[in-house]
């Protein structure tokens, strides 16, 4: 039996017995949780450099960059109901939504692209240049009542 015929045979077999196979795999994983955990740990220890290189390559892909950016936003307590849509919007913005200057991606420059958000609620406001983002920071100190109101708003949005 040639490679293509075998491949087709196993594909049909899998489709025919999909539920049975899934159940078998699930049962095996439950019965051998510790054994699997040890195998994974051993593999990771023996292949640190290989894994590190693979992760580095992935981080350079568009999907990798998206995942890293969203993770950073979450660490900064930026709240969104749809992070992938927010990322897509962020990437599509070419000009500051305040002054209109052309935005650049990177770590430096006054026209560096920034995701502006309320630091109390975590809610996204605009995509701005670095200059406008710095200027927009709260100039008037908020009262404790205003801060509490913003925090309640945040909890309401999250629930």
PEJOKA-V565449 format. One record per helix or strand. SS is the DSSP state (H for helix, E for strand). FROM is the first residue (numbers start at 1). TO is the last residue. If there is no record, write none. Layout:
SS	FROM	TO
SS	FROM	TO
This chain:
H	3	16
H	18	31
H	33	46
H	48	60
H	62	75
E	79	79
H	83	92
E	95	95
E	102	102
E	104	104
E	112	117
E	123	129
H	130	136
H	144	158
